[in-house]
Amino acid sequence: MKAQSWGVALALGSSLVAQQTPKQVQGVQTCPAVGPAGQALTVSGRKAVEIVVKMDVDVDGAPNAYGPKGKKTLDVLKHARAPKGTTDAGGIVGYMTEYDGGPPTIQGPGDPYPGYYVSQTDFADLNNKRMEDPRRYVDATRINYVVQGRVAEKAGVQMGDFATVYSCRTGKLAYAIVADSGNPSGAEGSLALVRALGYPARNGIDDSIDHREIVVRYFPGSNPQKHFFKTQAELDEAAKKLGL
């Protein structure tokens, strides 16, 4: 695919790139032909790497993501464990524990959801020194984020770097940051992101985008200061200033 800005692609209509004629397959627009190894691009003078994936809904970092039995949570506890094929397969990665293999860390009276577990993301607010503070992590219900994925990691993408995400079905574009890991395929995005792309997701229990129709474009080294965004508006403004 010829390197260009998303703005140009979107201005040309619902297709991702003007030179391609999208075909409808069960209502899903055909995305760029990008293999599992992804493809390197140059966008506005900035290096990028692009993948096309399905997308599971990630709720890690949301203060109501996980909790004890009886709590209304955004996901089930088995989804808080590292998947098969990863280094920590079976280990708890979605929420904090008091010690390795120990009980969950519980939110206190001054936290957003007292009694719930403290859900974590790999990217965190380094200015917040209170490790058990749920606000230290990227809230999946408020901030658009993607997981790092193997292709991105090999390209030098680090936690906090920017990404642009596009749905070939809805034609919607969203800015995001890389805030979590654990899924080598990169086929995972925050609840806020999936909603921003136009999908009616409610939680991480059984919601997902089951067709390979999501284009993720990572920008290595785009957030060297590891700035932590507390609002999506702040993130969007920073991404626009970079010309993404």
Buried (B, 14 or more C-beta within 10 A) or exposed (E): BEEBEBEEBBEBEEBBBEEBEBEEEEEBBBBBEBEEEBBEBEBEEBBBBBBBBBBBBBBBBBBBBBBEEEEEBBBEBEBBBBBEEBEEEEBBBBBBBEEEEEEBBBBEEEBEBEEBBBBBBBBBBEEEEEEBBBBBBBBBBBBBBBBBBBBBBEBEBBBBBBBBBBBBBBBEBBBBBBBBBBBBBBBBBBBBBBBBBEBEBEBBEEBBBEBBBBBBBBBBEBBEEBBBBEEBEEBBEBBEEBEB
